[in-house]
C-alpha cells in the first residue's frame, strides 16, 4: 500500500519525479527545455514551495505563476493539449507514488490550477463567471 503525501520530502519526491517525466515528454518537454529554458536548479525549490503551500497552506510561496505562464504563452502559444498533457503527467505521477486524502487533494488542486490557467491564457478570459 502506498502512503499519502505527508510532508515536504514527499512533495520533493513528487515534483522531482513529475519534472523528470515533463523533460522527456514529446508534447510539452520542448516548452520547458527549449522555449522557457528552465534553470532547474533555481526552478525546483520554487516548485517545492508552491506545492507545499498548495497542499499544506504553509505560506512558503509568494510568486505569481499566472504572469510567468502568460509570458511563456507569448513566446510559444500554449494550447489545451499542452494543459491536458501536463494534467495527465501530474496525476499519473501522484497516483504512481501516493494514495490518500492529500494525494487526491493534490490532484484536484492541480486540475483546478491548470484549468484556470488554460482559461485565462489560452482562451484569454480574465474572469470566470459562474
Secondary structure as GFF3:
##gff-version 3
##sequence-region A 1 130
A	DSSP	alpha_helix	8	24	.	.	.	ID=ss1
A	DSSP	alpha_helix	29	30	.	.	.	ID=ss2
A	DSSP	pi_helix	31	35	.	.	.	ID=ss3
A	DSSP	alpha_helix	40	56	.	.	.	ID=ss4
A	DSSP	alpha_helix	65	75	.	.	.	ID=ss5
A	DSSP	alpha_helix	80	97	.	.	.	ID=ss6
A	DSSP	alpha_helix	101	117	.	.	.	ID=ss7
A	DSSP	pi_helix	118	122	.	.	.	ID=ss8
###
